[in-house]
Amino acid sequence: MMEPILFASDLDQTLIYSHRSLPHSTMDASLRPVERLENQCISFMTQGALSLLKELAGQILFVPTTTRTKTQYQRLNFADYGIYPRYVVTSNGGTIFDHGREDVDWAKQVAAGNIHCAEGQDLICRFQEISHPSWVIKDSGTLADDLFYYCVIDRDKLPMKELGDFELWARENRWDLSIQGRKLYFVPRHVSKKAAIEYLREKEGLSTVVAAGDSLLDLEMLKAADIALAPAHGELFSRYTQGKLTGERIQFTKISGIDAAEEILGTVQRILESKLLYNESV
């Protein structure tokens, strides 16, 4: 019998790691490819993390929860390792898949929220007023799944004042900004991982949500979870070390990099074991 735990986890830089994010010293036999693009392996997990994830996915409701678009998620090959999530949340919460099919009711709820924020094309037009080839990589702008916007940037050349003024305008129009690595994201406030996971929690009637993530786009989901986990790297950890996440109930890993995934999954496993022991004792 599956335990009533929903484990919602971000993917990139939380569970899976791109070739670019791995030091050459870690490219060893313990790594397993979990994403391929044009016949190249581009993202990895350790064998230990994959084994833990497979075990957990058979005992609790594991929900991959990612900012990736639908197409980007489909490049992942969890099935090769015997991992078959029933639900998948993509597009930063904008889309929920149930057994591979889009959840129509959730899609309607997301569409209804569009009336409360500026149109995507309006946001893009306003952003183009400050965008410049000196810091925005040419032709990198994308309106992803007609839900949110991102582009590739040179972080060292960001015009902080102009970008700050634009961020204020975006927030007034219910769009939030996040920088993850070389990507700048603008996401409507109602398109969120938190909202998607709360919808699934209610739909499945689950009592406990464990969430993991590394970026500001994960923060609201982590704050709403019963137990929140994060790797010792990324936007959230940076804010934590700067004292800007005081009061949050986020448990950070002791290690950083790809091995943090195994530590996160080990923590989830201990949470499950403690619940099993409790259930046996009552």
C-alpha positions as CSV (number, residue, x, y, z in Angstrom):
1,M,0.0,0.0,0.0
2,M,1.4,3.4,-1.0
3,E,2.1,5.7,2.0
4,P,0.1,9.1,2.0
5,I,3.2,11.2,1.2
6,L,3.5,13.4,-1.9
7,F,7.1,14.1,-2.8
8,A,7.3,17.1,-5.1
9,S,10.8,17.7,-6.4
10,D,12.3,20.2,-8.8
11,L,14.6,18.5,-11.3
12,D,17.5,20.6,-12.6
13,Q,20.2,21.3,-10.0
14,T,18.1,19.4,-7.4
15,L,17.8,15.8,-8.6
16,I,19.4,16.0,-12.1
17,Y,22.6,17.8,-13.2
18,S,23.7,18.9,-16.6
19,H,27.1,18.0,-18.1
20,R,28.0,21.7,-17.8
21,S,27.5,21.7,-14.0
22,L,29.7,18.7,-13.3
23,P,33.4,19.1,-12.7
24,H,35.4,16.7,-14.9
25,S,36.5,14.8,-11.7
26,T,32.9,13.7,-11.2
27,M,32.4,12.2,-14.6
28,D,32.9,8.7,-13.5
29,A,31.2,5.3,-13.7
30,S,28.8,6.1,-10.9
31,L,26.9,8.6,-13.1
32,R,23.9,7.6,-15.2
33,P,22.4,9.6,-18.1
34,V,18.8,10.8,-17.5
35,E,18.5,13.1,-20.5
36,R,19.6,12.9,-24.1
37,L,19.5,15.6,-26.8
38,E,20.6,14.9,-30.4
39,N,22.2,11.6,-29.3
40,Q,24.2,13.3,-26.6
41,C,23.9,12.6,-22.9
42,I,23.3,16.1,-21.3
43,S,22.0,15.4,-17.8
44,F,22.9,12.9,-15.1
45,M,22.1,11.4,-11.7
46,T,24.3,9.1,-9.6
47,Q,23.5,5.5,-9.5
48,G,22.8,5.8,-5.8
49,A,20.3,8.6,-6.3
50,L,18.5,6.7,-9.1
51,S,18.2,3.6,-6.9
52,L,16.8,5.6,-4.0
53,L,14.4,7.4,-6.4
54,K,13.1,4.1,-7.9
55,E,12.5,2.7,-4.4
56,L,10.7,5.8,-3.2
57,A,8.6,6.1,-6.3
58,G,7.1,2.7,-5.6
59,Q,6.2,3.6,-2.0
60,I,5.0,7.3,-2.2
61,L,3.6,9.7,-4.8
62,F,6.7,11.1,-6.5
63,V,5.8,14.2,-8.6
64,P,8.6,15.7,-10.8
65,T,7.9,19.4,-10.5
66,T,9.8,21.5,-13.0
67,T,10.1,24.8,-14.8
68,R,10.9,22.9,-18.0
69,T,8.5,23.1,-20.8
70,K,6.5,20.0,-21.9
71,T,9.0,19.3,-24.7
72,Q,12.0,19.7,-22.5
73,Y,10.6,17.3,-19.9
74,Q,9.9,14.7,-22.5
75,R,13.7,14.4,-23.2
76,L,14.1,12.8,-19.8
77,N,14.3,9.0,-19.6
78,F,13.3,8.0,-16.1
79,A,11.4,5.0,-17.6
80,D,14.8,3.5,-18.6
81,Y,15.4,3.1,-14.8
82,G,12.0,1.8,-13.9
83,I,10.7,5.1,-12.6
84,Y,7.1,5.9,-13.9
85,P,5.6,9.0,-12.2
86,R,1.8,9.1,-12.4
87,Y,1.8,12.9,-12.2
88,V,4.3,15.3,-13.7
89,V,4.2,19.1,-13.2
90,T,5.9,21.1,-16.0
91,S,6.0,24.7,-17.1
92,N,6.5,26.0,-13.6
93,G,3.2,24.6,-12.5
94,G,1.3,25.6,-15.6
95,T,0.7,22.1,-16.8
96,I,-0.1,18.8,-15.0
97,F,0.2,15.5,-16.7
98,D,-1.8,12.5,-15.4
99,H,-0.6,9.2,-16.9
100,G,0.9,11.2,-19.8
101,R,-2.3,13.2,-20.5
102,E,-2.8,16.9,-19.6
103,D,-5.2,17.5,-16.7
104,V,-8.0,19.5,-18.3
105,D,-9.4,20.8,-15.1
106,W,-6.1,22.2,-14.0
107,A,-5.5,23.8,-17.5
108,K,-8.9,25.6,-17.1
109,Q,-7.9,27.0,-13.7
110,V,-4.6,28.3,-15.1
111,A,-6.3,29.9,-18.1
112,A,-8.8,31.6,-15.8
113,G,-5.9,33.2,-13.9
114,N,-4.6,35.0,-17.0
115,I,-7.2,37.8,-16.6
116,H,-5.4,39.0,-13.5
117,C,-2.0,39.6,-15.1
118,A,-0.5,41.5,-18.1
119,E,-0.5,39.6,-21.4
120,G,2.7,37.8,-22.2
121,Q,3.2,39.8,-25.4
122,D,2.8,43.0,-23.4
123,L,5.5,41.9,-21.0
124,I,7.8,41.0,-23.9
125,C,7.3,44.4,-25.6
126,R,8.0,46.2,-22.3
127,F,11.1,44.0,-21.7
128,Q,12.5,44.8,-25.2
129,E,12.7,48.4,-24.2
130,I,15.6,47.6,-21.9
131,S,16.9,44.4,-23.6
132,H,20.2,44.8,-25.4
133,P,22.6,42.3,-27.2
134,S,25.3,43.3,-24.7
135,W,23.6,41.2,-22.0
136,V,20.7,39.3,-23.7
137,I,21.9,36.5,-26.0
138,K,20.4,37.1,-29.5
139,D,17.3,35.1,-30.4
140,S,17.2,33.4,-27.0
141,G,13.9,34.8,-25.8
142,T,11.1,32.3,-25.6
143,L,7.4,32.4,-24.5
144,A,7.4,28.9,-23.1
145,D,4.2,26.9,-23.5
146,D,2.3,30.3,-23.8
147,L,2.7,30.5,-20.1
148,F,6.0,32.2,-19.1
149,Y,8.9,34.0,-20.7
150,Y,12.7,33.4,-20.4
151,C,15.9,34.4,-22.2
152,V,19.6,33.6,-21.9
153,I,21.7,36.4,-20.4
154,D,25.2,37.4,-19.5
155,R,24.9,37.9,-15.8
156,D,28.0,40.0,-15.5
157,K,26.6,42.6,-17.8
158,L,23.1,43.0,-16.3
159,P,21.9,46.7,-16.2
160,M,20.8,46.4,-12.6
161,K,18.9,49.7,-12.3
162,E,17.0,49.2,-15.6
163,L,16.2,45.6,-14.7
164,G,15.1,46.6,-11.2
165,D,12.7,49.2,-12.6
166,F,11.3,46.6,-15.1
167,E,10.9,44.1,-12.3
168,L,8.8,46.6,-10.3
169,W,6.6,47.1,-13.3
170,A,6.3,43.3,-13.8
171,R,5.4,42.7,-10.2
172,E,2.7,45.4,-10.4
173,N,1.3,43.4,-13.3
174,R,1.6,40.1,-11.4
175,W,4.7,38.7,-13.1
176,D,7.7,37.6,-11.0
177,L,11.4,37.5,-12.0
178,S,14.0,34.8,-11.3
179,I,17.5,34.3,-12.5
180,Q,18.7,30.7,-12.7
181,G,22.2,30.2,-14.0
182,R,22.3,31.9,-17.4
183,K,18.5,32.2,-17.8
184,L,16.3,35.1,-16.8
185,Y,12.6,34.0,-16.2
186,F,9.4,36.1,-15.9
187,V,6.5,34.0,-14.7
188,P,2.9,35.0,-14.0
189,R,2.1,34.8,-10.3
190,H,-0.7,32.3,-10.8
191,V,1.5,29.9,-12.7
192,S,3.3,28.3,-9.8
193,K,4.6,25.0,-8.6
194,K,2.9,25.6,-5.2
195,A,-0.5,26.0,-6.7
196,A,-0.1,22.8,-8.8
197,I,1.1,20.7,-5.9
198,E,-1.7,22.0,-3.6
199,Y,-4.2,21.0,-6.4
200,L,-2.7,17.4,-6.5
201,R,-2.6,17.2,-2.7
202,E,-6.3,17.9,-2.5
203,K,-7.1,15.7,-5.4
204,E,-5.3,12.7,-3.9
205,G,-6.3,13.5,-0.3
206,L,-2.7,13.2,0.9
207,S,-1.7,14.3,4.4
208,T,2.0,15.0,4.0
209,V,3.9,17.0,1.3
210,V,7.7,16.8,1.1
211,A,9.2,19.3,-1.4
212,A,12.6,19.9,-2.7
213,G,14.1,22.6,-4.9
214,D,17.0,25.0,-5.3
215,S,15.6,28.2,-6.9
216,L,13.3,31.1,-6.0
217,L,10.7,29.6,-8.3
218,D,10.6,26.7,-5.8
219,L,10.3,28.9,-2.7
220,E,6.6,29.2,-2.4
221,M,6.2,25.4,-2.9
222,L,8.8,24.8,-0.2
223,K,7.1,27.2,2.2
224,A,3.7,25.4,1.7
225,A,5.2,21.9,2.2
226,D,5.2,20.1,5.5
227,I,8.9,19.3,5.1
228,A,11.1,21.4,2.8
229,L,14.5,20.3,1.4
230,A,17.1,22.1,-0.7
231,P,20.6,21.5,-1.9
232,A,23.6,23.5,-0.6
233,H,23.9,25.5,-3.8
234,G,21.6,27.6,-6.1
235,E,19.5,30.7,-5.5
236,L,17.9,29.6,-2.2
237,F,21.2,28.6,-0.6
238,S,22.8,31.8,-1.7
239,R,20.0,33.7,0.0
240,Y,20.3,31.5,3.1
241,T,24.0,32.2,3.4
242,Q,23.3,35.9,3.1
243,G,20.7,35.8,5.9
244,K,17.8,36.5,3.6
245,L,15.8,33.3,4.3
246,T,15.6,33.6,8.1
247,G,12.5,32.0,9.5
248,E,12.0,29.6,6.6
249,R,11.7,25.9,7.5
250,I,14.1,24.7,4.7
251,Q,16.5,21.9,5.5
252,F,19.7,22.4,3.4
253,T,21.9,19.5,2.5
254,K,25.4,19.2,4.0
255,I,27.0,18.7,0.6
256,S,26.6,20.5,-2.7
257,G,26.6,19.4,-6.3
258,I,25.2,16.3,-7.8
259,D,25.7,14.3,-4.6
260,A,23.1,16.6,-2.9
261,A,20.4,14.7,-4.8
262,E,21.3,11.4,-3.0
263,E,21.3,13.3,0.4
264,I,17.8,14.7,-0.4
265,L,16.4,11.4,-1.4
266,G,18.0,9.7,1.7
267,T,16.2,12.2,3.9
268,V,12.9,11.5,2.2
269,Q,13.5,7.8,2.7
270,R,14.1,8.4,6.5
271,I,10.8,10.4,6.6
272,L,9.0,7.4,5.0
273,E,10.6,4.9,7.4
274,S,9.6,7.0,10.4
275,K,6.0,7.1,9.2
276,L,6.0,3.4,8.6
277,L,7.3,2.8,12.2
278,Y,4.7,5.1,13.6
279,N,1.9,3.3,11.7
280,E,3.1,0.0,13.0
281,S,3.1,1.2,16.6
282,V,-0.5,2.5,16.6
